[in-house]
Amino acid sequence: MSNTCLVPGVLYWARSPKHFDGNVTVVQVSTIFGDDPNYWTLAVIGSDQHFMPSEFEILAVAEFSVDDSLRQAAE
């Protein structure tokens, strides 16, 4: 998946040889530094770390299903 196809706010599975020992992690496209795609960063979920999209290989959109027990708990 190309970095040019990124959508702000969407979660992605990504990997970087520079970060996290090359392990796959979940990142979110952030516009905290501006709405222009040149200012977008990848925010690592559960931290305050932001990286440049060019430092990561985007593998796929991270889709998570909500199982029924979580849905019922939310209601």
ROPA-915561 format. One line per field, with one value per residue (C-alpha): residue number from 1; x, y, z. Coordinates in nm, 4 decimals, always signed. Example, Ala and Ser with C-alpha at 12.3 -4.5 7.8 and 13.67 -1.06 7.14 Angstrom:
residues 2
nr <- [1,2]
X <- [+1.2300,+1.3670]
Y <- [-0.4500,-0.1060]
Z <- [+0.7800,+0.7140]
end
This chain:
residues 75
nr <- [1,2,3,4,5,6,7,8,9,10,11,12,13,14,15,16,17,18,19,20,21,22,23,24,25,26,27,28,29,30,31,32,33,34,35,36,37,38,39,40,41,42,43,44,45,46,47,48,49,50,51,52,53,54,55,56,57,58,59,60,61,62,63,64,65,66,67,68,69,70,71,72,73,74,75]
X <- [+0.0000,+0.1398,+0.1799,-0.0034,-0.3227,-0.3242,-0.6389,-0.6262,-0.7622,-0.7455,-0.5505,-0.2946,-0.0673,+0.2849,+0.6479,+0.9693,+1.3270,+1.4220,+1.1659,+1.0371,+1.3039,+1.1105,+0.8098,+0.4604,+0.2724,-0.0523,-0.0263,-0.2810,-0.2480,-0.2338,-0.2945,-0.1785,+0.0846,-0.1446,-0.4061,-0.1698,-0.0437,+0.3143,+0.2587,+0.0904,+0.2598,+0.2028,+0.1079,+0.1864,-0.1207,-0.0768,+0.2086,+0.2850,+0.5305,+0.4896,+0.6943,+0.7135,+0.5077,+0.8136,+0.9806,+0.7172,+0.5932,+0.2148,+0.0924,-0.2868,-0.5762,-0.6119,-0.9670,-1.0835,-1.4120,-1.6124,-1.7340,-2.0851,-1.9782,-1.8006,-2.0944,-2.3362,-2.1115,-2.1113,-2.4895]
Y <- [+0.0000,+0.3374,+0.6237,+0.8442,+0.6480,+0.7317,+0.8746,+1.0923,+0.9242,+0.5732,+0.2984,+0.0973,-0.1988,-0.0758,-0.1798,+0.0202,-0.1044,+0.2089,+0.1719,-0.1080,-0.3521,-0.3923,-0.5398,-0.4689,-0.2037,-0.0091,+0.3554,+0.6274,+0.9023,+1.2280,+1.5848,+1.7386,+1.9433,+2.0490,+1.9324,+1.9416,+1.5874,+1.7191,+1.7690,+1.4385,+1.2028,+0.8499,+0.8391,+0.5202,+0.4046,+0.4140,+0.6646,+1.0253,+0.9281,+1.0652,+0.9566,+1.0543,+0.8283,+0.7747,+0.5879,+0.3122,+0.0503,+0.0567,-0.3030,-0.2779,-0.0978,-0.2206,-0.3465,-0.4587,-0.6326,-0.5573,-0.8812,-0.8973,-0.8922,-0.5582,-0.4174,-0.5222,-0.3742,-0.0422,-0.0348]
Z <- [+0.0000,-0.0957,+0.1504,-0.1022,-0.0298,+0.3415,+0.4992,+0.8138,+1.1256,+0.9794,+1.1573,+0.9604,+1.0179,+0.9452,+0.9733,+0.9861,+0.9803,+1.1788,+1.4579,+1.6805,+1.5567,+1.2332,+1.4124,+1.2852,+1.4807,+1.4534,+1.3516,+1.2858,+1.0287,+1.2232,+1.1074,+1.4364,+1.2504,+0.9656,+0.7179,+0.4208,+0.3451,+0.3638,+0.7385,+0.8154,+1.0571,+1.1761,+1.5418,+1.7296,+1.9178,+2.2947,+2.2871,+2.2031,+1.9291,+1.5768,+1.2757,+0.9114,+0.6818,+0.4620,+0.7512,+0.7417,+0.5041,+0.5238,+0.5134,+0.5367,+0.6970,+1.0548,+1.0848,+1.4247,+1.4870,+1.7943,+1.9407,+2.0804,+2.4466,+2.3983,+2.2064,+2.4808,+2.7490,+2.5643,+2.5523]
end
